[in-house]
C-alpha cells in the first residue's frame, strides 16, 4: 500500500516521499482513512510507529480542502487565516517535533502553522498569531496564557488533537485540558493519540469523543521485537565507569541515556565530559536555548551522549537511534516501555541497555512483570557485583501525578519538561526570611493602615490584613500605637506598630472574637476523566 492509496493529495504524497517514506506504517494505514472520513478517533500505538504522521497528514488534507470555506468562501487573497486545528502536547520538545512535521509535510500547501510553548518570549508568538495561522501546536500552559490575554481566537477550531494523552494524564494536565475544551466550539473533530491504551485513556475517550473509531496496533505495554534488551548488573558507584567502558569498547555514537532525576542528569553529563566523552543533559530546569542546542547537536551526530529525564525526552524523534541506556531504572514501569521505544523505530534494529544495581532489583521485577518477559542479564568481567553492598532507598524522580493542577507559566517554568505553573505570591507577600516581631507596645488607641506584610487595616486588637507566611512587622503612619495580630490569607502573624504625630485619645474597642470556622480541608481529587464534565461534543 502507498500513501496515495490512502486518499492523500499529490502534494502531500510528494512531501512525504521527500522525507524518505514510501510505505505507510500500520498506524498510518488505519488512522489516515479514518480521520479523512471526518469522525472522532481513539488511536493507540507505541512510540516510534509513525503516529505523528498518522494525524498530521490527514489534518493537512482536511484543512487544505476546506481552506476557502473556513475563511469565508469569498475571502480576499492574503486574508488572515483563522486557527482551525489545535494540537496539544505535554512537553515543549514534542510540540516542536510535531510542528516540524506539519511544516515538512505541508510545504506545498498554503497553510500556516506555529509552535507555542513556554520558556521563550511570548511576544513573537503574539505577532505570529496576529499575522494569522491555520494550525497551532501548543503545550497547555502557554496556550492558556494566550487565552487569558485574549491573544488567540479558538472559536474557529475544527479539529483538536491530543497527542501523548497518556503522558498528559500522568502529568496532571487534565484540568488544563478541561479549560481548553471550554473555549473550543462544540462542533469539531477530536483525535486522541496515545502511546498506551490504559483504562484512564479509555475513560477520557468516553467523555471527550463522539462515537469514535478505535485503533490499536500494539498490545498494551509491549516492547518492539526489533529492540534487543539487556541488563548489566553493577554496583551503584560504578555505573558511570561501566557506561563509559561500553561506549568506548563498542564505539557507540548517539546514545540516549536516561536518569531518574534532573540533578543526576547534570552530574552524569559532567562526569562523562570529564572522561572525554561529549555529553549534555536535557531536563526541565534547562533553558529552552540549552535544550534546543543539545537536541540539535545530538541529532546532527556531533554530540555522543544525551542524558535526559523521562518527560524531557518525550518528543525526541531521531531516525535510526541505535542505543538507549537506562542509567537508572524508572520508578514507573510503563516509563521503561516509553524509554526503549526511542530505538528500534519503524522496524529498525536497536539496543536497550539497563545498568541495574542492588537498589533496583524490585524495579526490574516490576518491569519484567509488565512486559511479560525476562530480560537477559550480562555479567561483564571486571564489573562484578560486590555481594556485601546492601540495598538503599531509591531517590524518587518523576511520580505519576494524578489529579494535579499544573499550568505553564509565561516563561514555561517546567520542572521536568512539562509546563508547570508555580503558585504566584499573594499581592504584597514578601519573599524573604521573616523578621522577629518586636515586643508589644502598650496600646494607646487604634492603629490606622497597620499592615502585617500585606494590605488591610490593623486595629489595636483582633485581626489584621496580613498576607504571606511567617511574621511580618510593618510600621505605618496613623494616630496611635498598636499591636496587630494579622490572621489572613497566608496564615500570617503580623505586628503592626503605628506611630502618629498627634495621637487622639480613643475609646479602646472590645477584643474581637478571633474564633473562625476551620479552613476547609483539601478535597480529594475527582477521577481524571470525570473532571472533563460535559466535554463530549454533540454529533456532527
Residue, then its C-alpha position, 0 to 999 in steps of 0.5 A: x500500500x502507498x500513501x496515495x492509496x490512502x486518499x492523500x493529495x499529490x502534494x502531500x504524497x510528494x512531501x512525504x516521499x521527500x522525507x524518505x517514506x514510501x510505505x505507510x506504517x500500520x498506524x498510518x494505514x488505519x488512522x489516515x482513512x479514518x480521520x479523512x472520513x471526518x469522525x472522532x478517533x481513539x488511536x493507540x500505538x507505541x512510540x516510534x510507529x509513525x503516529x505523528x504522521x498518522x494525524x498530521x497528514x490527514x489534518x493537512x488534507x482536511x484543512x487544505x480542502x476546506x481552506x476557502x470555506x473556513x475563511x469565508x468562501x469569498x475571502x480576499x487573497x492574503x486574508x488572515x487565516x483563522x486557527x482551525x486545528x489545535x494540537x496539544x502536547x505535554x512537553x515543549x520538545x514534542x510540540x516542536x517535533x510535531x510542528x516540524x512535521x506539519x511544516x515538512x509535510x505541508x510545504x506545498x500547501x498554503x497553510x500556516x502553522x506555529x509552535x507555542x510553548x513556554x520558556x521563550x518570549x511570548x511576544x513573537x508568538x503574539x505577532x505570529x498569531x496576529x499575522x494569522x495561522x491555520x494550525x497551532x501546536x501548543x503545550x497547555x500552559x502557554x496556550x492558556x496564557x494566550x487565552x487569558x490575554x485574549x491573544x488567540x481566537x479558538x472559536x474557529x477550531x475544527x479539529x483538536x488533537x491530543x497527542x501523548x494523552x497518556x503522558x498528559x494524564x500522568x502529568x496532571x494536565x487534565x484540568x488544563x485540558x478541561x479549560x481548553x475544551x471550554x473555549x473550543x466550539x462544540x462542533x469539531x473533530x477530536x483525535x486522541x493519540x496515545x502511546x498506551x491504551x490504559x483504562x484512564x485513556x479509555x475513560x477520557x475517550x468516553x467523555x471527550x469523543x463522539x462515537x469514535x473509531x478505535x485503533x490499536x496496533x500494539x498490545x498494551x505495554x509491549x516492547x518492539x521485537x526489533x529492540x534487543x534488551x539487556x541488563x548489566x548488573x553493577x554496583x551503584x558507584x560504578x555505573x558511570x565507569x561501566x557506561x563509559x567502558x561500553x561506549x568506548x569498547x563498542x564505539x557507540x555514537x548517539x546514545x540516549x541515556x536516561x536518569x531518574x532525576x534532573x540533578x543526576x542528569x547534570x552530574x552524569x553529563x559532567x562526569x562523562x565530559x570529564x572522561x572525554x566523552x561529549x555529553x549534555x543533559x536535557x531536563x526541565x530546569x534547562x533553558x529552552x536555548x540549552x535544550x534546543x542546542x543539545x537536541x540539535x547537536x545530538x541529532x546532527x551526530x556531533x554530540x555522543x551522549x544525551x542524558x535526559x529525564x523521562x518527560x524531557x525526552x518525550x518528543x525526541x524523534x531521531x531516525x535510526x537511534x541505535x542505543x538507549x541506556x537506562x542509567x537508572x531504572x524508572x520508578x514507573x514501569x510503563x516509563x521503561x516501555x516509553x524509554x526503549x521505544x526511542x530505538x528500534x523505530x519503524x522496524x529498525x534494529x536497536x539496543x536497550x541497555x539497563x545498568x541495574x544495581x542492588x537498589x533496583x532489583x524490585x524495579x526490574x521485577x516490576x518491569x519484567x512483570x509488565x512486559x511479560x518477559x525476562x530480560x537477559x542479564x550480562x555479567x561483564x568481567x571486571x564489573x562484578x557485583x560486590x555481594x556485601x553492598x546492601x540495598x538503599x532507598x531509591x531517590x524518587x524522580x518523576x511520580x505519576x501525578x494524578x489529579x494535579x493542577x499544573x499550568x505553564x507559566x509565561x516563561x514555561x517554568x517546567x520542572x521536568x519538561x512539562x509546563x508547570x505553573x508555580x503558585x504566584x505570591x499573594x499581592x504584597x507577600x514578601x519573599x524573604x526570611x521573616x523578621x522577629x516581631x518586636x515586643x508589644x507596645x502598650x496600646x494607646x488607641x487604634x492603629x490606622x493602615x497597620x499592615x502585617x506584610x500585606x494590605x488591610x487595616x490593623x486595629x489595636x486588637x483582633x485581626x489584621x490584613x496580613x498576607x504571606x507566611x511567617x511574621x511580618x512587622x510593618x510600621x505605618x503612619x496613623x494616630x496611635x500605637x498598636x499591636x496587630x495580630x494579622x490572621x489572613x490569607x497566608x496564615x500570617x502573624x503580623x505586628x503592626x506598630x503605628x506611630x502618629x504625630x498627634x495621637x487622639x485619645x480613643x475609646x479602646x474597642x472590645x477584643x474581637x472574637x478571633x474564633x473562625x470556622x476551620x479552613x476547609x480541608x483539601x478535597x480529594x481529587x475527582x477521577x481524571x476523566x470525570x473532571x472533563x464534565x460535559x466535554x463530549x461534543x454533540x454529533x456532527 
